[in-house]
Amino acid sequence: MRARTRLVAVVVVAAMLASTVLAALAMVVRRPAVAIPAEGPWAVYVAGDVSGASDCGSDVAVADWYMSADMPSSRAAFVLAADARRSDVERVLACVTGGVAAGATVSVHQVAEGPGVTGA
C-alpha cells in the first residue's frame, strides 16, 4: 500500500512539474517569423488588438499609419516610406509585434501606392 501511495505521489508531482515547464515554455516561445517581401515599398498589417502598437506610427520610416475606430483597435496598417530599407521594415515590424496582443496576426506586404509611396 505504501509503495502504491509513493508511486501515485511521484506521478502527480511529475505531472505538475511537466505542466509547469510547458507553461513556462509557452510564455517564452516567440511568435512565428513574419515573411518580408524581397522588395518594397512595404506595409505592415495587423489584425487583432493593436492598441499597444500605436507608438510604432512615429517611426521615421513610417509614412502613414491607420488604426480602426473600434476600441480597442482591431486592425492597423503601417505604410512605410517609398525609400524605406529592409532594416526599416524589420525595425517597424519588431515594434509592432512587440506591441500587439499575443493573438494578433501580423503580416508584411508590398504596396503599389499610398502616402510616401510613388506608383510602382
Biopython code that builds the backbone (N, CA, C, O; Angstrom):
import numpy as np
from Bio.PDB.StructureBuilder import StructureBuilder

atoms = [
    (1, "MET", "N", (0.812, -1.177, 0.000)),
    (1, "MET", "CA", (0.000, 0.000, 0.000)),
    (1, "MET", "C", (0.869, 1.260, 0.000)),
    (1, "MET", "O", (0.580, 2.220, -0.714)),
    (2, "ARG", "N", (1.935, 1.249, 0.805)),
    (2, "ARG", "CA", (2.830, 2.406, 0.838)),
    (2, "ARG", "C", (3.514, 2.612, -0.510)),
    (2, "ARG", "O", (3.692, 3.747, -0.952)),
    (3, "ALA", "N", (3.890, 1.538, -1.150)),
    (3, "ALA", "CA", (4.558, 1.640, -2.448)),
    (3, "ALA", "C", (3.616, 2.264, -3.480)),
    (3, "ALA", "O", (4.038, 3.085, -4.295)),
    (4, "ARG", "N", (2.368, 1.883, -3.443)),
    (4, "ARG", "CA", (1.387, 2.426, -4.380)),
    (4, "ARG", "C", (1.179, 3.920, -4.108)),
    (4, "ARG", "O", (1.077, 4.709, -5.047)),
    (5, "THR", "N", (1.116, 4.306, -2.856)),
    (5, "THR", "CA", (0.943, 5.708, -2.473)),
    (5, "THR", "C", (2.133, 6.532, -2.948)),
    (5, "THR", "O", (1.965, 7.633, -3.471)),
    (6, "ARG", "N", (3.323, 5.998, -2.765)),
    (6, "ARG", "CA", (4.521, 6.699, -3.241)),
    (6, "ARG", "C", (4.517, 6.832, -4.754)),
    (6, "ARG", "O", (4.861, 7.884, -5.293)),
    (7, "LEU", "N", (4.131, 5.777, -5.428)),
    (7, "LEU", "CA", (4.083, 5.803, -6.890)),
    (7, "LEU", "C", (3.085, 6.862, -7.371)),
    (7, "LEU", "O", (3.387, 7.625, -8.288)),
    (8, "VAL", "N", (1.927, 6.908, -6.770)),
    (8, "VAL", "CA", (0.922, 7.902, -7.144)),
    (8, "VAL", "C", (1.453, 9.307, -6.866)),
    (8, "VAL", "O", (1.275, 10.214, -7.679)),
    (9, "ALA", "N", (2.103, 9.486, -5.722)),
    (9, "ALA", "CA", (2.658, 10.794, -5.365)),
    (9, "ALA", "C", (3.731, 11.215, -6.373)),
    (9, "ALA", "O", (3.769, 12.375, -6.783)),
    (10, "VAL", "N", (4.586, 10.302, -6.769)),
    (10, "VAL", "CA", (5.637, 10.600, -7.745)),
    (10, "VAL", "C", (5.018, 10.970, -9.090)),
    (10, "VAL", "O", (5.473, 11.917, -9.733)),
    (11, "VAL", "N", (4.007, 10.254, -9.521)),
    (11, "VAL", "CA", (3.353, 10.540, -10.801)),
    (11, "VAL", "C", (2.683, 11.911, -10.757)),
    (11, "VAL", "O", (2.779, 12.678, -11.716)),
    (12, "VAL", "N", (2.005, 12.225, -9.654)),
    (12, "VAL", "CA", (1.341, 13.524, -9.528)),
    (12, "VAL", "C", (2.363, 14.655, -9.538)),
    (12, "VAL", "O", (2.166, 15.655, -10.228)),
    (13, "VAL", "N", (3.442, 14.514, -8.793)),
    (13, "VAL", "CA", (4.479, 15.548, -8.757)),
    (13, "VAL", "C", (5.121, 15.710, -10.135)),
    (13, "VAL", "O", (5.367, 16.833, -10.573)),
    (14, "ALA", "N", (5.390, 14.607, -10.817)),
    (14, "ALA", "CA", (5.982, 14.669, -12.156)),
    (14, "ALA", "C", (5.040, 15.380, -13.131)),
    (14, "ALA", "O", (5.488, 16.180, -13.952)),
    (15, "ALA", "N", (3.763, 15.096, -13.045)),
    (15, "ALA", "CA", (2.783, 15.747, -13.924)),
    (15, "ALA", "C", (2.721, 17.243, -13.641)),
    (15, "ALA", "O", (2.627, 18.048, -14.567)),
    (16, "MET", "N", (2.773, 17.617, -12.363)),
    (16, "MET", "CA", (2.744, 19.033, -12.008)),
    (16, "MET", "C", (3.990, 19.750, -12.520)),
    (16, "MET", "O", (3.903, 20.866, -13.034)),
    (17, "LEU", "N", (5.138, 19.115, -12.381)),
    (17, "LEU", "CA", (6.380, 19.716, -12.876)),
    (17, "LEU", "C", (6.348, 19.864, -14.401)),
    (17, "LEU", "O", (6.745, 20.894, -14.947)),
    (18, "ALA", "N", (5.875, 18.835, -15.062)),
    (18, "ALA", "CA", (5.809, 18.876, -16.533)),
    (18, "ALA", "C", (4.883, 19.989, -17.002)),
    (18, "ALA", "O", (5.216, 20.711, -17.943)),
    (19, "SER", "N", (3.730, 20.140, -16.365)),
    (19, "SER", "CA", (2.808, 21.197, -16.783)),
    (19, "SER", "C", (3.384, 22.582, -16.495)),
    (19, "SER", "O", (3.158, 23.521, -17.259)),
    (20, "THR", "N", (4.119, 22.710, -15.405)),
    (20, "THR", "CA", (4.761, 23.986, -15.085)),
    (20, "THR", "C", (5.822, 24.333, -16.122)),
    (20, "THR", "O", (5.905, 25.478, -16.565)),
    (21, "VAL", "N", (6.624, 23.364, -16.506)),
    (21, "VAL", "CA", (7.661, 23.583, -17.519)),
    (21, "VAL", "C", (7.023, 23.941, -18.850)),
    (21, "VAL", "O", (7.493, 24.856, -19.526)),
    (22, "LEU", "N", (5.962, 23.241, -19.244)),
    (22, "LEU", "CA", (5.296, 23.546, -20.512)),
    (22, "LEU", "C", (4.668, 24.935, -20.492)),
    (22, "LEU", "O", (4.713, 25.643, -21.498)),
    (23, "ALA", "N", (4.091, 25.329, -19.377)),
    (23, "ALA", "CA", (3.512, 26.670, -19.272)),
    (23, "ALA", "C", (4.600, 27.738, -19.382)),
    (23, "ALA", "O", (4.407, 28.757, -20.045)),
    (24, "ALA", "N", (5.728, 27.508, -18.741)),
    (24, "ALA", "CA", (6.838, 28.461, -18.813)),
    (24, "ALA", "C", (7.368, 28.568, -20.240)),
    (24, "ALA", "O", (7.670, 29.667, -20.705)),
    (25, "LEU", "N", (7.481, 27.460, -20.926)),
    (25, "LEU", "CA", (7.943, 27.474, -22.323)),
    (25, "LEU", "C", (6.962, 28.213, -23.217)),
    (25, "LEU", "O", (7.371, 28.939, -24.124)),
    (26, "ALA", "N", (5.681, 28.034, -22.969)),
    (26, "ALA", "CA", (4.672, 28.703, -23.788)),
    (26, "ALA", "C", (4.767, 30.219, -23.652)),
    (26, "ALA", "O", (4.486, 30.941, -24.609)),
    (27, "MET", "N", (5.157, 30.707, -22.483)),
    (27, "MET", "CA", (5.294, 32.146, -22.288)),
    (27, "MET", "C", (6.561, 32.683, -22.938)),
    (27, "MET", "O", (6.613, 33.853, -23.317)),
    (28, "VAL", "N", (7.575, 31.850, -23.070)),
    (28, "VAL", "CA", (8.857, 32.292, -23.601)),
    (28, "VAL", "C", (8.924, 32.161, -25.115)),
    (28, "VAL", "O", (9.634, 32.924, -25.769)),
    (29, "VAL", "N", (8.202, 31.214, -25.677)),
    (29, "VAL", "CA", (8.281, 30.937, -27.110)),
    (29, "VAL", "C", (7.869, 32.173, -27.887)),
    (29, "VAL", "O", (6.875, 32.823, -27.562)),
    (30, "ARG", "N", (8.628, 32.486, -28.898)),
    (30, "ARG", "CA", (8.371, 33.659, -29.715)),
    (30, "ARG", "C", (7.291, 33.381, -30.744)),
    (30, "ARG", "O", (6.933, 32.236, -31.017)),
    (31, "ARG", "N", (6.785, 34.475, -31.305)),
    (31, "ARG", "CA", (5.837, 34.364, -32.405)),
    (31, "ARG", "C", (6.558, 33.783, -33.619)),
    (31, "ARG", "O", (7.779, 33.896, -33.731)),
    (32, "PRO", "N", (5.815, 33.171, -34.515)),
    (32, "PRO", "CA", (6.455, 32.699, -35.741)),
    (32, "PRO", "C", (6.994, 33.889, -36.546)),
    (32, "PRO", "O", (6.451, 34.991, -36.484)),
    (33, "ALA", "N", (8.037, 33.653, -37.277)),
    (33, "ALA", "CA", (8.656, 34.714, -38.075)),
    (33, "ALA", "C", (7.680, 35.194, -39.144)),
    (33, "ALA", "O", (6.921, 34.406, -39.708)),
    (34, "VAL", "N", (7.711, 36.482, -39.412)),
    (34, "VAL", "CA", (6.860, 37.085, -40.432)),
    (34, "VAL", "C", (7.695, 37.241, -41.689)),
    (34, "VAL", "O", (8.794, 37.794, -41.651)),
    (35, "ALA", "N", (7.168, 36.749, -42.803)),
    (35, "ALA", "CA", (7.885, 36.854, -44.073)),
    (35, "ALA", "C", (7.838, 38.289, -44.591)),
    (35, "ALA", "O", (6.785, 38.926, -44.594)),
    (36, "ILE", "N", (8.978, 38.780, -45.023)),
    (36, "ILE", "CA", (9.079, 40.133, -45.582)),
    (36, "ILE", "C", (9.387, 39.995, -47.067)),
    (36, "ILE", "O", (10.374, 39.354, -47.429)),
    (37, "PRO", "N", (8.560, 40.586, -47.941)),
    (37, "PRO", "CA", (8.857, 40.518, -49.372)),
    (37, "PRO", "C", (10.250, 41.077, -49.663)),
    (37, "PRO", "O", (10.735, 41.955, -48.950)),
    (38, "ALA", "N", (10.878, 40.570, -50.699)),
    (38, "ALA", "CA", (12.249, 40.947, -51.031)),
    (38, "ALA", "C", (12.388, 42.431, -51.352)),
    (38, "ALA", "O", (13.405, 43.040, -51.019)),
    (39, "GLU", "N", (11.385, 43.018, -51.991)),
    (39, "GLU", "CA", (11.460, 44.415, -52.386)),
    (39, "GLU", "C", (10.265, 45.185, -51.860)),
    (39, "GLU", "O", (9.173, 44.639, -51.705)),
    (40, "GLY", "N", (10.488, 46.466, -51.586)),
    (40, "GLY", "CA", (9.410, 47.337, -51.136)),
    (40, "GLY", "C", (8.748, 47.992, -52.321)),
    (40, "GLY", "O", (9.004, 47.606, -53.462)),
    (41, "PRO", "N", (7.920, 48.954, -52.086)),
    (41, "PRO", "CA", (7.565, 49.538, -50.800)),
    (41, "PRO", "C", (6.707, 48.582, -49.970)),
    (41, "PRO", "O", (5.978, 47.752, -50.513)),
    (42, "TRP", "N", (6.808, 48.714, -48.648)),
    (42, "TRP", "CA", (6.172, 47.781, -47.734)),
    (42, "TRP", "C", (5.097, 48.445, -46.883)),
    (42, "TRP", "O", (5.052, 49.665, -46.725)),
    (43, "ALA", "N", (4.237, 47.591, -46.346)),
    (43, "ALA", "CA", (3.285, 47.999, -45.319)),
    (43, "ALA", "C", (3.163, 46.841, -44.339)),
    (43, "ALA", "O", (3.169, 45.677, -44.740)),
    (44, "VAL", "N", (3.052, 47.162, -43.058)),
    (44, "VAL", "CA", (2.877, 46.162, -42.005)),
    (44, "VAL", "C", (1.404, 46.214, -41.600)),
    (44, "VAL", "O", (0.896, 47.263, -41.206)),
    (45, "TYR", "N", (0.726, 45.067, -41.702)),
    (45, "TYR", "CA", (-0.697, 44.978, -41.387)),
    (45, "TYR", "C", (-0.890, 44.144, -40.126)),
    (45, "TYR", "O", (-0.169, 43.176, -39.887)),
    (46, "VAL", "N", (-1.883, 44.541, -39.319)),
    (46, "VAL", "CA", (-2.165, 43.828, -38.079)),
    (46, "VAL", "C", (-3.666, 43.588, -37.986)),
    (46, "VAL", "O", (-4.468, 44.477, -38.271)),
    (47, "ALA", "N", (-4.034, 42.376, -37.586)),
    (47, "ALA", "CA", (-5.424, 42.041, -37.269)),
    (47, "ALA", "C", (-5.433, 41.498, -35.853)),
    (47, "ALA", "O", (-4.777, 40.495, -35.571)),
    (48, "GLY", "N", (-6.155, 42.134, -34.971)),
    (48, "GLY", "CA", (-6.187, 41.772, -33.555)),
    (48, "GLY", "C", (-6.041, 43.036, -32.733)),
    (48, "GLY", "O", (-6.058, 44.135, -33.286)),
    (49, "ASP", "N", (-5.900, 42.906, -31.441)),
    (49, "ASP", "CA", (-5.782, 44.070, -30.567)),
    (49, "ASP", "C", (-4.460, 44.779, -30.841)),
    (49, "ASP", "O", (-3.393, 44.260, -30.513)),
    (50, "VAL", "N", (-4.530, 45.953, -31.438)),
    (50, "VAL", "CA", (-3.327, 46.699, -31.826)),
    (50, "VAL", "C", (-3.109, 47.942, -30.968)),
    (50, "VAL", "O", (-2.275, 48.784, -31.302)),
    (51, "SER", "N", (-3.840, 48.064, -29.878)),
    (51, "SER", "CA", (-3.764, 49.275, -29.060)),
    (51, "SER", "C", (-2.360, 49.541, -28.518)),
    (51, "SER", "O", (-2.013, 50.697, -28.274)),
    (52, "GLY", "N", (-1.555, 48.517, -28.326)),
    (52, "GLY", "CA", (-0.209, 48.705, -27.806)),
    (52, "GLY", "C", (0.817, 49.064, -28.854)),
    (52, "GLY", "O", (1.981, 49.288, -28.522)),
    (53, "ALA", "N", (0.415, 49.124, -30.120)),
    (53, "ALA", "CA", (1.376, 49.371, -31.199)),
    (53, "ALA", "C", (1.289, 50.783, -31.772)),
    (53, "ALA", "O", (1.956, 51.082, -32.763)),
    (54, "SER", "N", (0.487, 51.653, -31.173)),
    (54, "SER", "CA", (0.299, 52.985, -31.755)),
    (54, "SER", "C", (1.592, 53.801, -31.790)),
    (54, "SER", "O", (1.757, 54.639, -32.677)),
    (55, "ASP", "N", (2.502, 53.582, -30.858)),
    (55, "ASP", "CA", (3.770, 54.314, -30.858)),
    (55, "ASP", "C", (4.626, 53.991, -32.080)),
    (55, "ASP", "O", (5.495, 54.778, -32.454)),
    (56, "CYS", "N", (4.388, 52.849, -32.699)),
    (56, "CYS", "CA", (5.176, 52.448, -33.863)),
    (56, "CYS", "C", (4.930, 53.377, -35.052)),
    (56, "CYS", "O", (5.762, 53.457, -35.956)),
    (57, "GLY", "N", (3.800, 54.076, -35.056)),
    (57, "GLY", "CA", (3.487, 55.003, -36.135)),
    (57, "GLY", "C", (4.409, 56.210, -36.168)),
    (57, "GLY", "O", (4.484, 56.903, -37.182)),
    (58, "SER", "N", (5.110, 56.471, -35.074)),
    (58, "SER", "CA", (6.013, 57.622, -35.041)),
    (58, "SER", "C", (7.424, 57.293, -35.538)),
    (58, "SER", "O", (8.298, 58.159, -35.534)),
    (59, "ASP", "N", (7.647, 56.055, -35.962)),
    (59, "ASP", "CA", (8.957, 55.688, -36.512)),
    (59, "ASP", "C", (9.216, 56.523, -37.761)),
    (59, "ASP", "O", (8.298, 56.777, -38.541)),
    (60, "VAL", "N", (10.450, 56.946, -37.949)),
    (60, "VAL", "CA", (10.796, 57.811, -39.086)),
    (60, "VAL", "C", (10.539, 57.154, -40.434)),
    (60, "VAL", "O", (10.346, 57.859, -41.425)),
    (61, "ALA", "N", (10.529, 55.833, -40.502)),
    (61, "ALA", "CA", (10.311, 55.135, -41.763)),
    (61, "ALA", "C", (8.829, 54.994, -42.104)),
    (61, "ALA", "O", (8.493, 54.630, -43.230)),
    (62, "VAL", "N", (7.950, 55.272, -41.166)),
    (62, "VAL", "CA", (6.512, 55.129, -41.404)),
    (62, "VAL", "C", (5.988, 56.421, -42.031)),
    (62, "VAL", "O", (6.036, 57.489, -41.421)),
    (63, "ALA", "N", (5.483, 56.299, -43.267)),
    (63, "ALA", "CA", (4.940, 57.459, -43.974)),
    (63, "ALA", "C", (3.540, 57.778, -43.470)),
    (63, "ALA", "O", (3.182, 58.949, -43.345)),
    (64, "ASP", "N", (2.749, 56.765, -43.183)),
    (64, "ASP", "CA", (1.393, 56.952, -42.696)),
    (64, "ASP", "C", (0.943, 55.676, -42.010)),
    (64, "ASP", "O", (1.425, 54.588, -42.323)),
    (65, "TRP", "N", (0.018, 55.816, -41.074)),
    (65, "TRP", "CA", (-0.498, 54.629, -40.406)),
    (65, "TRP", "C", (-1.961, 54.846, -40.063)),
    (65, "TRP", "O", (-2.414, 55.970, -39.846)),
    (66, "TYR", "N", (-2.679, 53.745, -40.021)),
    (66, "TYR", "CA", (-4.118, 53.766, -39.815)),
    (66, "TYR", "C", (-4.490, 52.724, -38.762)),
    (66, "TYR", "O", (-3.923, 51.632, -38.725)),
    (67, "MET", "N", (-5.456, 53.081, -37.902)),
    (67, "MET", "CA", (-5.993, 52.127, -36.936)),
    (67, "MET", "C", (-7.514, 52.181, -37.044)),
    (67, "MET", "O", (-8.082, 53.239, -37.313)),
    (68, "SER", "N", (-8.171, 51.044, -36.836)),
    (68, "SER", "CA", (-9.626, 51.016, -36.877)),
    (68, "SER", "C", (-10.187, 51.839, -35.718)),
    (68, "SER", "O", (-9.519, 52.040, -34.704)),
    (69, "ALA", "N", (-11.420, 52.310, -35.884)),
    (69, "ALA", "CA", (-12.039, 53.195, -34.891)),
    (69, "ALA", "C", (-12.612, 52.437, -33.694)),
    (69, "ALA", "O", (-12.901, 53.047, -32.664)),
    (70, "ASP", "N", (-12.780, 51.114, -33.811)),
    (70, "ASP", "CA", (-13.330, 50.378, -32.675)),
    (70, "ASP", "C", (-12.335, 50.358, -31.526)),
    (70, "ASP", "O", (-11.137, 50.543, -31.738)),
    (71, "MET", "N", (-12.819, 50.138, -30.323)),
    (71, "MET", "CA", (-11.948, 50.139, -29.144)),
    (71, "MET", "C", (-12.007, 48.820, -28.425)),
    (71, "MET", "O", (-13.115, 48.385, -28.111)),
    (72, "PRO", "N", (-10.919, 48.144, -28.135)),
    (72, "PRO", "CA", (-9.598, 48.503, -28.642)),
    (72, "PRO", "C", (-9.515, 48.265, -30.147)),
    (72, "PRO", "O", (-10.233, 47.428, -30.695)),
    (73, "SER", "N", (-8.646, 49.000, -30.796)),
    (73, "SER", "CA", (-8.498, 48.887, -32.251)),
    (73, "SER", "C", (-8.210, 47.445, -32.642)),
    (73, "SER", "O", (-7.386, 46.770, -32.024)),
    (74, "SER", "N", (-8.905, 46.984, -33.681)),
    (74, "SER", "CA", (-8.749, 45.590, -34.083)),
    (74, "SER", "C", (-7.979, 45.413, -35.382)),
    (74, "SER", "O", (-7.664, 44.284, -35.758)),
    (75, "ARG", "N", (-7.672, 46.496, -36.072)),
    (75, "ARG", "CA", (-6.918, 46.426, -37.319)),
    (75, "ARG", "C", (-6.033, 47.656, -37.440)),
    (75, "ARG", "O", (-6.380, 48.738, -36.966)),
    (76, "ALA", "N", (-4.885, 47.473, -38.084)),
    (76, "ALA", "CA", (-3.985, 48.610, -38.307)),
    (76, "ALA", "C", (-3.131, 48.339, -39.533)),
    (76, "ALA", "O", (-2.909, 47.193, -39.923)),
    (77, "ALA", "N", (-2.657, 49.433, -40.132)),
    (77, "ALA", "CA", (-1.720, 49.351, -41.255)),
    (77, "ALA", "C", (-0.669, 50.434, -41.056)),
    (77, "ALA", "O", (-1.002, 51.592, -40.805)),
    (78, "PHE", "N", (0.588, 50.057, -41.168)),
    (78, "PHE", "CA", (1.711, 50.971, -41.071)),
    (78, "PHE", "C", (2.391, 50.982, -42.435)),
    (78, "PHE", "O", (3.082, 50.028, -42.794)),
    (79, "VAL", "N", (2.197, 52.061, -43.196)),
    (79, "VAL", "CA", (2.740, 52.169, -44.554)),
    (79, "VAL", "C", (4.108, 52.831, -44.459)),
    (79, "VAL", "O", (4.236, 53.946, -43.955)),
    (80, "LEU", "N", (5.118, 52.140, -44.944)),
    (80, "LEU", "CA", (6.474, 52.679, -44.893)),
    (80, "LEU", "C", (6.740, 53.591, -46.079)),
    (80, "LEU", "O", (6.118, 53.457, -47.133)),
    (81, "ALA", "N", (7.661, 54.510, -45.898)),
    (81, "ALA", "CA", (8.032, 55.457, -46.952)),
    (81, "ALA", "C", (8.594, 54.703, -48.153)),
    (81, "ALA", "O", (9.104, 53.590, -48.029)),
    (82, "ALA", "N", (8.487, 55.336, -49.313)),
    (82, "ALA", "CA", (8.951, 54.701, -50.545)),
    (82, "ALA", "C", (10.438, 54.372, -50.499)),
    (82, "ALA", "O", (10.875, 53.390, -51.100)),
    (83, "ASP", "N", (11.217, 55.186, -49.791)),
    (83, "ASP", "CA", (12.659, 54.948, -49.731)),
    (83, "ASP", "C", (13.087, 54.113, -48.520)),
    (83, "ASP", "O", (14.276, 54.037, -48.210)),
    (84, "ALA", "N", (12.138, 53.495, -47.845)),
    (84, "ALA", "CA", (12.467, 52.665, -46.676)),
    (84, "ALA", "C", (13.322, 51.471, -47.095)),
    (84, "ALA", "O", (13.170, 50.928, -48.189)),
    (85, "ARG", "N", (14.202, 51.087, -46.217)),
    (85, "ARG", "CA", (15.076, 49.934, -46.468)),
    (85, "ARG", "C", (14.563, 48.732, -45.696)),
    (85, "ARG", "O", (13.673, 48.843, -44.852)),
    (86, "ARG", "N", (15.137, 47.598, -46.000)),
    (86, "ARG", "CA", (14.730, 46.371, -45.310)),
    (86, "ARG", "C", (14.938, 46.502, -43.798)),
    (86, "ARG", "O", (14.117, 46.011, -43.024)),
    (87, "SER", "N", (16.003, 47.145, -43.373)),
    (87, "SER", "CA", (16.249, 47.332, -41.944)),
    (87, "SER", "C", (15.146, 48.177, -41.307)),
    (87, "SER", "O", (14.811, 47.983, -40.138)),
    (88, "ASP", "N", (14.582, 49.115, -42.073)),
    (88, "ASP", "CA", (13.477, 49.932, -41.565)),
    (88, "ASP", "C", (12.235, 49.079, -41.333)),
    (88, "ASP", "O", (11.598, 49.167, -40.284)),
    (89, "VAL", "N", (11.898, 48.252, -42.322)),
    (89, "VAL", "CA", (10.706, 47.409, -42.168)),
    (89, "VAL", "C", (10.908, 46.403, -41.036)),
    (89, "VAL", "O", (9.959, 46.088, -40.317)),
    (90, "GLU", "N", (12.123, 45.899, -40.868)),
    (90, "GLU", "CA", (12.393, 44.972, -39.766)),
    (90, "GLU", "C", (12.222, 45.668, -38.412)),
    (90, "GLU", "O", (11.702, 45.074, -37.467)),
    (91, "ARG", "N", (12.661, 46.929, -38.323)),
    (91, "ARG", "CA", (12.525, 47.690, -37.080)),
    (91, "ARG", "C", (11.051, 47.963, -36.758)),
    (91, "ARG", "O", (10.615, 47.784, -35.621)),
    (92, "VAL", "N", (10.293, 48.398, -37.768)),
    (92, "VAL", "CA", (8.864, 48.665, -37.566)),
    (92, "VAL", "C", (8.132, 47.377, -37.234)),
    (92, "VAL", "O", (7.259, 47.363, -36.366)),
    (93, "LEU", "N", (8.476, 46.306, -37.911)),
    (93, "LEU", "CA", (7.859, 45.007, -37.632)),
    (93, "LEU", "C", (8.139, 44.567, -36.197)),
    (93, "LEU", "O", (7.244, 44.058, -35.522)),
    (94, "ALA", "N", (9.361, 44.756, -35.729)),
    (94, "ALA", "CA", (9.700, 44.390, -34.344)),
    (94, "ALA", "C", (8.903, 45.239, -33.356)),
    (94, "ALA", "O", (8.440, 44.732, -32.335)),
    (95, "CYS", "N", (8.747, 46.501, -33.651)),
    (95, "CYS", "CA", (7.962, 47.387, -32.785)),
    (95, "CYS", "C", (6.515, 46.923, -32.734)),
    (95, "CYS", "O", (5.926, 46.833, -31.657)),
    (96, "VAL", "N", (5.947, 46.631, -33.887)),
    (96, "VAL", "CA", (4.542, 46.227, -33.959)),
    (96, "VAL", "C", (4.320, 44.885, -33.254)),
    (96, "VAL", "O", (3.396, 44.752, -32.451)),
    (97, "THR", "N", (5.158, 43.901, -33.550)),
    (97, "THR", "CA", (4.959, 42.590, -32.923)),
    (97, "THR", "C", (5.172, 42.658, -31.413)),
    (97, "THR", "O", (4.579, 41.881, -30.665)),
    (98, "GLY", "N", (6.014, 43.581, -30.968)),
    (98, "GLY", "CA", (6.215, 43.745, -29.535)),
    (98, "GLY", "C", (5.067, 44.463, -28.849)),
    (98, "GLY", "O", (4.901, 44.352, -27.634)),
    (99, "GLY", "N", (4.270, 45.203, -29.618)),
    (99, "GLY", "CA", (3.206, 45.996, -29.031)),
    (99, "GLY", "C", (1.813, 45.417, -29.153)),
    (99, "GLY", "O", (0.894, 45.884, -28.480)),
    (100, "VAL", "N", (1.634, 44.417, -29.988)),
    (100, "VAL", "CA", (0.289, 43.866, -30.178)),
    (100, "VAL", "C", (0.045, 42.690, -29.239)),
    (100, "VAL", "O", (0.979, 42.108, -28.688)),
    (101, "ALA", "N", (-1.208, 42.364, -29.074)),
    (101, "ALA", "CA", (-1.599, 41.249, -28.224)),
    (101, "ALA", "C", (-1.101, 39.934, -28.821)),
    (101, "ALA", "O", (-0.847, 39.839, -30.022)),
    (102, "ALA", "N", (-0.965, 38.928, -27.967)),
    (102, "ALA", "CA", (-0.400, 37.642, -28.382)),
    (102, "ALA", "C", (-1.182, 36.986, -29.512)),
    (102, "ALA", "O", (-0.579, 36.303, -30.340)),
    (103, "GLY", "N", (-2.480, 37.161, -29.582)),
    (103, "GLY", "CA", (-3.288, 36.508, -30.606)),
    (103, "GLY", "C", (-3.384, 37.270, -31.906)),
    (103, "GLY", "O", (-4.045, 36.807, -32.836)),
    (104, "ALA", "N", (-2.748, 38.422, -32.004)),
    (104, "ALA", "CA", (-2.845, 39.249, -33.215)),
    (104, "ALA", "C", (-2.071, 38.623, -34.369)),
    (104, "ALA", "O", (-1.059, 37.951, -34.167)),
    (105, "THR", "N", (-2.567, 38.857, -35.581)),
    (105, "THR", "CA", (-1.904, 38.389, -36.791)),
    (105, "THR", "C", (-1.175, 39.571, -37.420)),
    (105, "THR", "O", (-1.770, 40.622, -37.660)),
    (106, "VAL", "N", (0.120, 39.392, -37.686)),
    (106, "VAL", "CA", (0.941, 40.457, -38.269)),
    (106, "VAL", "C", (1.485, 39.963, -39.600)),
    (106, "VAL", "O", (1.984, 38.841, -39.693)),
    (107, "SER", "N", (1.389, 40.806, -40.639)),
    (107, "SER", "CA", (1.929, 40.429, -41.944)),
    (107, "SER", "C", (2.542, 41.650, -42.612)),
    (107, "SER", "O", (2.194, 42.786, -42.291)),
    (108, "VAL", "N", (3.451, 41.408, -43.539)),
    (108, "VAL", "CA", (4.098, 42.468, -44.305)),
    (108, "VAL", "C", (3.847, 42.191, -45.775)),
    (108, "VAL", "O", (4.046, 41.076, -46.256)),
    (109, "HIS", "N", (3.401, 43.235, -46.488)),
    (109, "HIS", "CA", (3.114, 43.092, -47.914)),
    (109, "HIS", "C", (3.678, 44.283, -48.663)),
    (109, "HIS", "O", (3.972, 45.325, -48.077)),
    (110, "GLN", "N", (3.824, 44.111, -49.971)),
    (110, "GLN", "CA", (4.196, 45.226, -50.826)),
    (110, "GLN", "C", (2.954, 46.072, -51.057)),
    (110, "GLN", "O", (1.838, 45.553, -51.079)),
    (111, "VAL", "N", (3.146, 47.368, -51.226)),
    (111, "VAL", "CA", (2.047, 48.256, -51.573)),
    (111, "VAL", "C", (2.355, 48.917, -52.896)),
    (111, "VAL", "O", (3.503, 49.269, -53.169)),
    (112, "ALA", "N", (1.345, 49.087, -53.712)),
    (112, "ALA", "CA", (1.546, 49.679, -55.040)),
    (112, "ALA", "C", (1.701, 51.178, -54.939)),
    (112, "ALA", "O", (2.579, 51.753, -55.583)),
    (113, "GLU", "N", (0.866, 51.824, -54.143)),
    (113, "GLU", "CA", (0.968, 53.266, -53.966)),
    (113, "GLU", "C", (0.252, 53.657, -52.696)),
    (113, "GLU", "O", (-0.570, 52.907, -52.169)),
    (114, "GLY", "N", (0.569, 54.824, -52.219)),
    (114, "GLY", "CA", (-0.018, 55.329, -50.983)),
    (114, "GLY", "C", (0.793, 56.498, -50.503)),
    (114, "GLY", "O", (1.679, 56.966, -51.219)),
    (115, "PRO", "N", (0.515, 56.996, -49.294)),
    (115, "PRO", "CA", (1.282, 58.140, -48.768)),
    (115, "PRO", "C", (2.763, 57.818, -48.716)),
    (115, "PRO", "O", (3.155, 56.801, -48.145)),
    (116, "GLY", "N", (3.568, 58.648, -49.288)),
    (116, "GLY", "CA", (5.009, 58.440, -49.267)),
    (116, "GLY", "C", (5.493, 57.402, -50.252)),
    (116, "GLY", "O", (6.691, 57.132, -50.338)),
    (117, "VAL", "N", (4.559, 56.808, -51.007)),
    (117, "VAL", "CA", (4.913, 55.728, -51.936)),
    (117, "VAL", "C", (4.526, 56.173, -53.334)),
    (117, "VAL", "O", (3.367, 56.495, -53.594)),
    (118, "THR", "N", (5.496, 56.190, -54.228)),
    (118, "THR", "CA", (5.203, 56.532, -55.617)),
    (118, "THR", "C", (4.672, 55.310, -56.313)),
    (118, "THR", "O", (5.028, 54.192, -55.938)),
    (119, "GLY", "N", (3.843, 55.478, -57.301)),
    (119, "GLY", "CA", (3.256, 54.340, -58.025)),
    (119, "GLY", "C", (4.320, 53.400, -58.543)),
    (119, "GLY", "O", (5.339, 53.835, -59.080)),
    (120, "ALA", "N", (4.080, 52.100, -58.382)),
    (120, "ALA", "CA", (5.061, 51.103, -58.821)),
    (120, "ALA", "C", (4.684, 50.533, -60.156)),
    (120, "ALA", "O", (5.394, 49.678, -60.685)),
]
sb = StructureBuilder()
sb.init_structure("model")
sb.init_model(0)
sb.init_chain("A")
sb.init_seg("    ")
for serial, (resi, resn, name, xyz) in enumerate(atoms, 1):
    if name == "N":
        sb.init_residue(resn, " ", resi, " ")
    sb.init_atom(name, np.array(xyz, "f"), 0.0, 1.0, " ", f" {name:<3s}", serial, name[0])
structure = sb.get_structure()
